[in-house]
Amino acid sequence: MNLAAVALIALALGIIVGITLGIPLGRRVERVAWHADAALARARVTGWLIRDLAGLAATAALVIAVAAFVVWALLGRRGA
């Protein structure tokens, strides 16, 4: 089962228990679900950040490689 689904189920369960029984257990379950959802959101954002930084690094490496090849090719023609 997906972690987001577990977090949402726990949140719903906490709300139901909190409303029907009116005991702090409902709020505790809601709090745990909220922290789980926040952790998933942070992981998602971290994944996006890693993906974006990896793309940026790959682009920079490609640009540097092409620039180095052009400089090498231009310097090689002068010596010939």
C-alpha positions as CSV (number, residue, x, y, z in Angstrom):
1,M,0.0,0.0,0.0
2,N,1.2,3.5,-0.8
3,L,2.5,5.6,2.1
4,A,0.4,8.5,1.1
5,A,-2.7,6.3,1.2
6,V,-1.7,5.0,4.7
7,A,-1.3,8.7,5.8
8,L,-4.7,9.6,4.5
9,I,-6.3,6.6,6.1
10,A,-4.7,7.4,9.4
11,L,-5.8,11.0,9.1
12,A,-9.4,9.9,8.3
13,L,-9.3,7.4,11.2
14,G,-8.0,10.1,13.5
15,I,-10.8,12.5,12.5
16,I,-13.5,9.8,13.0
17,V,-12.2,8.7,16.3
18,G,-11.7,12.3,17.5
19,I,-15.3,13.3,16.5
20,T,-17.1,10.2,17.7
21,L,-15.2,9.6,20.9
22,G,-13.9,13.0,21.6
23,I,-10.7,11.7,23.2
24,P,-7.1,12.9,22.6
25,L,-6.4,9.7,20.7
26,G,-8.0,11.1,17.6
27,R,-5.8,14.2,17.7
28,R,-2.7,12.0,18.2
29,V,-3.6,9.9,15.1
30,E,-4.2,13.0,13.1
31,R,-0.8,14.4,14.3
32,V,1.0,11.2,13.2
33,A,-0.8,11.3,9.9
34,W,0.1,15.0,9.4
35,H,3.8,14.3,10.2
36,A,3.8,11.3,7.8
37,D,2.2,13.5,5.0
38,A,4.8,16.3,5.7
39,A,7.6,13.7,5.5
40,L,6.3,12.5,2.1
41,A,6.1,16.1,0.9
42,R,9.7,16.7,1.9
43,A,10.8,13.5,0.2
44,R,8.9,14.5,-2.9
45,V,10.5,18.0,-3.0
46,T,13.9,16.5,-2.3
47,G,13.4,14.1,-5.2
48,W,12.5,17.0,-7.5
49,L,15.5,19.0,-6.3
50,I,17.9,16.0,-6.9
51,R,16.4,15.5,-10.3
52,D,16.7,19.2,-11.2
53,L,20.3,19.4,-9.9
54,A,21.3,16.2,-11.8
55,G,19.8,17.7,-15.0
56,L,21.7,20.9,-14.3
57,A,25.0,19.0,-13.7
58,A,24.5,17.0,-16.9
59,T,23.9,20.1,-18.9
60,A,26.9,21.8,-17.5
61,A,29.1,18.8,-18.2
62,L,27.8,18.6,-21.8
63,V,28.5,22.4,-22.3
64,I,32.0,22.1,-20.9
65,A,32.7,19.0,-23.0
66,V,31.6,20.7,-26.2
67,A,33.5,23.9,-25.3
68,A,36.7,21.8,-24.6
69,F,36.3,20.0,-27.9
70,V,35.9,23.3,-29.8
71,V,38.9,24.8,-28.1
72,W,40.9,21.6,-28.8
73,A,39.8,21.5,-32.5
74,L,40.7,25.2,-33.0
75,L,44.1,24.8,-31.3
76,G,44.8,21.7,-33.3
77,R,44.3,23.5,-36.6
78,R,46.8,26.2,-35.7
79,G,49.5,23.7,-35.1
80,A,48.9,22.0,-38.5
